[in-house]
């Protein structure tokens, strides 16, 4: 396991606050309330370890297979439905949404190999990620990947009530390999996939998926 580069600054600030808090904690409380002092230390240290876990990148065997669509994020499938997309396709698409909790790995990976042909950031609200309107009303960043067969897939990173920072590394015209990292959402939230309507889904609502590992669908 390694720590993602997006976490270096946050973890550094967290470590500084941890040290300062516990210097004050032990200097003030340890002499007359030692048990309280140790409880505060252990609690603050636990919060710091939890912070580190937000930015972990575990060692995994990633799935590379043409014709398969791989999960772009860790989490739970919360939406599987047909929609009319009004952002890019302007036609009927199959939407699969993955909710990322604070406990999940937050790296976002390309579901297919191809070329980035659309890249757009949308400012917006910070509704809870499971709200149906979060796909269209929340702050989000969308990319469309065109694969070697001409299939187009839209991947949408969506901010939530807790996740207030979306990072996207892509540019129009850039080539990306399946399961390669394309972005990061700090502290979880949601990732939507908009797939061709004829796509054969291999997951259902409630399924747990791993980014870069689980096969979501095939065509």
N, C-alpha and C positions, 0 to 999 in steps of 0.2 A: 504494500500500500504506500502511496505517496500523497503529498498535499498539493492541491491545485494552486497554480500561481495567483488566482483571484483571491485566495485566502491569506496570502502573506501579510498584507497590510492589516486586515481585520484581526488576524491572530496576534500580530505584533502589538496592536493596541490592546487587545484582550489580555495579553501577558503583562503588559505594563500596568494596567488597571488591577490585575490580580495581585501583583507584587505590592503596589501602593496601598490597596485595600487591606491586605493582611499585615503589612507593616504597622498601619494604624490600628488594626484589630488587635494584634498581640501586644502592642505597646500600651493600649488603653484597657483591655479587658483581661489579659492573661493572668494578672496578679490576683484579681478578686473574683473573676468569673471565668476560670479556665475552661470549663466544659462548654460554655457558650462560645468562647473564642475558637475552640477546636471545631465546633459545629459550623460556625461561620466559615472557617478555613476549608473544611471538607465540602461544604455547599458551593463555595465560590470556585474551588478546584474542579468540582463536578461540572459546573456550568462551563468552565474553560475547556474541559475535555469534550463536552458536547459541542462547543463552538468548533473545535478542531474537526470533529466528525462531519460537520457541514461541508468541509472542503476536501474530503478524502477521495482518492481515486483508487479503488481496489484493483488487485490483479485479477483479470478475467480473460478467458478464452473467447474472443469476439467472433461473431458469426458473419462470415463473408460468403454470400451466395447470390448469384444473379437470379432475377425473377422473384426474389423474396424481399419483403419490406420489413426491416428490423426496427425494434422499438427505439425511438430517439431519446428516451429518458427512463429512469427508474420510476416505479410507482404503481398505482392501481388504475385500471381502465374504468372510467366513470361515465363515458358517453360512447355509444355506438349508434349512429343514426344517419339517415339521409338528410341532406340540407341543400338549400340553394345558396351557393357561395356568391357574394356580391363584391368581394375584394379583388379577385383576380380572374377566376374562371367564368363567372356569370352564368353558371349552369349547375346542374345537380351533381353533388359530390357525396362521397361517403366519409363521414367524420368519425375519427377515433380520438378520444381525449384521454390523456394520462395525467392523473393528479399526483403531484410530487409532495410528499409530506416533509417536514423538517428532518426526518430520520433517513430520508432517501439520499442516494448519491445525486448530485445536482449537475453533473456534466451532461451536455446535450450532444448526441451523436447523429450523423447522417443516416437516414433509413435506407438510402440507396446511393449508388455511385452516379455521378453525372455532373452537369454544369449548372451553376447558379444563374438563373435567367431573370429572377425578380428578388428584390431585397428592399424591404420598407419597414421603417419604424413608425409606430402609431402611438402618440400620447393618449392617455385615457385615465380611467378611474382605477381604483384598487379594491374592487369587490372581492369577496371570498372566491376562491378558485372553483368551487363546485357550483357557483351560481351560473345558470345557463347563459346569462348576458355577459359573463366575463370574456367569452370568445370574441365578442364584438365591441364591448364597451371599455374593457380594461386596457391599460398600457400593454403593448405587445410589439413583437418584432416578427415579421413574416419573411420567409424565403421560399422560392420555388426551385426545385431541382428537376432538371430534364435529364432522363437517363439515356442510355445508348440506343434504346428502341423508340425513343420519342415520347415516352410516358412522362407526365408531369405530376409532381407531388408537392403540395404546399405544407410546410412545417411552420407552426406558429408557437412562439414562446410567449407565454402570458404571465404578467405579474399578478400578484394577489394581495390580500390584506397584509400579509407579512413580507412577502417577497417584493422588494421595491427596486431591485437592480437587475436588469436584463443585460447580458453581455452577448454580442453576436460578432463573430470574427469574419464573416463572409463578405465578398464583393461580387457584383455582377460580372459574369464572365469567368469566374474562378471555377476550377475543377475540384471536386471533392470525392474522396473514396468512401465507400460504404463503411459505416461505424467510425469514421474519422470525426474528431471533435469540431463542432461548428459554433458552440456557444455555451453559456453557463447562466443559470438563474440562481441568484443568491437567496438562500433560505427557502427553496422549494417553490411551488405554485403549480403550473399546469402547462402541458404541451399538447397542441392539437395537430393531428394529421388530416389533411383533406386528400382523399384518394379517388382514383377513377371509380365510377359507379359500379363497374363490372368486377372490381377487385374481390377476390375470395378471402374473407376474413378468417383468421385462425384464433381469435381471442373473443371473449365475451365480457360484458360488464361485470366488474368484481374481480377479474383476473389480475394477479400481480405480475409485473413484467420487469425485466432488467434491460437497461439501456445498452445497446450494442450486442445484445445476446438473444433476446426473445424474438422469434419471428411473429410479427403482427399479422401479416397477410402475404398473399402471393398473387401473381398475375402472369 
